[in-house]
Amino acid sequence: MNILTRYIGPNSRLVFSAVLVLSLISSATVAGNLEQGVSDPPIVSPTRIGSDVSAFYLGLSGAYATGGTDRFGLTTPGGTFNIGELDLSGGYGGIRGGWRGVLPAMGGRDYVYGFELGYDFGTLDDDVMTEIGSVTVTGGSEVSDILSVRFRNGLTNRSGTVLYFITVGYVQGDVTTTSSLASGATVQPFEENDTRNGFSASIGAEHSLSENWSITGEYEYVQFDSQEVEFENGFSTKSTPRYHGLRFGLNYTF
């Protein structure tokens, strides 16, 4: 203390107190900086891919149809005869393209909506036969080259990787209605072709494989307008082609 008094003077105690206060303030500042340096960085939530965009897509599909009952009755001058029930069946494939938009929905899901144009190639057909007296009567129906315009909409799961959808739409296809009468070795075939309108409905799911590719699966029902078909021999039948189909496809989104 004598040394401090010698070099600093009688105010040594005051100087010592000031140095102590400055030391405490400096320690507090350093501690604060340490806490700030080790604080956790802000967490950024991952962005939901495609939740706020609109997109065009192209796709290919393959399907098999069955289960469409259409009663074939032949009307003649002598009355109307029940020939049997047609069950249109067969495989078919298609190409499609469309546009869809995405809107956020409740519960972390997305509402997806849009329109799709499609063309299906392949032939769905069936024929029935019965005996009327000594005459064998057959009737048949065939559907091919189907164009469609569909409205598709649905909800995704929470992760946005699966879309559950329903569709309703307008279809147009080529319909061939046939009939024949066979007595002994004599066979009289008759055929009428027309382009028929109709409607379709489906329910299915689309699973995303990547940012651009996805696979689809759906159950669909297609029915064409009912129409009275007149054959050249004056006989007629009422035709209402319909079928159920199971379709799988692959889409590429731009």
N, C-alpha and C positions, 0 to 999 in steps of 0.2 A: 504493500500500500504506500510505503514511503517513496518507492520508485515511481508509482503513478502520480503521487503528489508532486514529485520533483519535476516530471516531464509534462504533466497535463495541468497541474495546478490544483487548487482547492475544489474545483468542480468535477473531480474525477468520478465521484459517485454518480453524478448526473450523466456523464458521458457513458459510463458502464451500463447504466439502465437503458439508454437509448440504443446502444449496440445490442443488448439483449432483446429488446422489442423488435428491432429490425431483423434479427435472426429468426425469431418466431414467425414473423410475417413471411419471410422468405421460405421457411419450411412449409407453411400452409399453402403457399402458391405452388410449390413443387408437387405437393401431394395432390392438389387439384388437377394439375396437368397430367399426372400419372393416371388418375381415374378417367380422364377424358380420352387418354390414348388407348386404353384397353376396352372402351365401350363397344358393344355389339353393333355391327353395321346394320342398316335398315334392310328388312326382308322384302323382296319384290315378288309378288305372286305371279305364277306363269300365265302367259296370255292364252286365252281360249282360241285355238286355231279355227278360223272360218266363222266366228260367231257374228261378224258384222260385215260379211261380204255377199255379193251375188255372183253366180258362176254359171257357165255353160258346160254341158257334158255330152259325151257320145258313149254309146254302149252296144254290146252284143248280148243276145240271150238265146237260150234253148228251152223248149218246153214240151210237155206231153199232155194231151187232152183226153178226157173221157167223161162219161156220166151225164151227157146231155140227151135227155129223152125228148123225142118228137114223134108223136103218133102219126103214122102214115095211113090215111084213109082215102080210098079211091071212090070218087063219085061217078056213077054211070047212069045211063037212062033207066036202068033197072033198079037203082038204089045206091046206097053208100055202103061200102065194104071195108072192114078193118083189116088192113094188111099186116100191121105190126108196129112195134116201137123202134125208132131209129136211135142208136147210141153213137153219136159222132165221136170218133177217137183217132189218134195218130200223133206223130211227132211234128213239131214245127220249130222254126227258128226266126229270129228277127233282128233288126237293127233299130236303134232309137237315138234320139237326141233331144235335149231339152235345156231349159233354164230354170234355176231355182234361186230363191232368196232366203235369207236367214234372219230371224228376229229373236231377241232374247225373250225367254219365257220364265215362268215362276219355277222355283226350286232348282235353279242352276241349269235348267234345260234350255234347248233352242227350239223354236217353232220354224219348220222348214216348209216352204210352199213353192209351187212352180207348175209349169206346163211341159208336157212331153209329146213329141211326135214319134210315131212308130210305124214300121212296116214288117208284117209277118209273112214268111213264105213257107210253103208246105201244104199238104192236103189233109183235111179231116173228113172222113166219110164213113158211111155205113149203109147197108141195104138189108131188106127183109123180104120174106117170101111166104106165100100161102096158096092153098088150093081152093078155087071157087068152081065147084062142079068138076069138069074135065080140063079146066084152064088153070095153068100155073101163073100166078100174078106176082110180080116183084115190084118193089119200090125202093128208091134210094135217094140220098142227099149227099152233096159234097160241097165243102167250103174251102176257099183258097184266097191268097193275095189280099190280106186284110190290112187296111190302113186305119190308124187310130190317132185320136187327139185326146189326151188325158190330163186331168187336173190332179196333181199329187200333193199331199200335205201330211204332216205328222210331227212328232216330237222326238228329240234325241234323248239318250240317257244322260246322266249327270256328267259323264266324262266327255260326251260329245262324239263318241266313236261309233255309236249305233243309232240309226234312225228307224223308228217304227212308223209306218205310213199306211194310208189308205188312198185309193184312187177311184175316180169316177170318170167316164169318158164316152166319147162318140166313136163308133167303128163303122167301117164300110168294107164289104167283101164281095167276092164273086161266089154266087150260089148256083149249083147245078142240080136240078131235080130230075130224076129218071123214073121210068116205069116201063115194064114190058109184059106182054101177054104171050104165053107159050101154050100151044095146043099141038101135041104130037111133035112133028119135026118143024112146025111153023112157029117162028118167033117174031113178034112185032115189037121192036124197041121204040121208045119215045123219050125225048130229052128236051128240057127247057133251061136256058141260062138267063140269069139276071144279076144286076148289081143291087145289093141289099144294104140298107142302113141298120144300125142297131146301137146297143150300149154295152158298156163293160164296167165292172167293179172289181177291185182287188184289195187285198190286205197283205202286208209283208214287212220285210226289214232289210236295211242296207247297212253293211258293216264296212267301216273304213280300214283299208290296208295300209295306206300311206297318205301323204298330202294330196295325191292325185288319183289313186286307184281305190276302188271299192267293189265289193261283191253284193249281189242282191238275191233275194228269194221271195217269192210271193205266190199266193193262191188267188186265181182270178176266175171270174164268171163272165161269159160273153153270150149275149142273145141278140139275134137278128129279128127284124120286123116280121110279123106274120103276113103271109101273102097267099092268095089263091092262085094256083098254077094251072093253066089250061094246056092240055096236051092236044096234039093234032087230031087224034081220034075222037075228040069231044069229051073225053074223060078229064077229071080234074082232081086236085088234091090241095089241101091247105098245108103250107110249109112254114114251120117256125124253127129254124136251126138254132141250136144252143149247145154250149159245152162248158165243162169245168176244166181248168188247166193249172198245172204246177210248173212255174217258170223260175229259172235261175239265170243270172246274168253277171256281166262285168262292165263297169263304168269307168271312164277316164274323165276327170274334171279339169278344165282349163283354168 
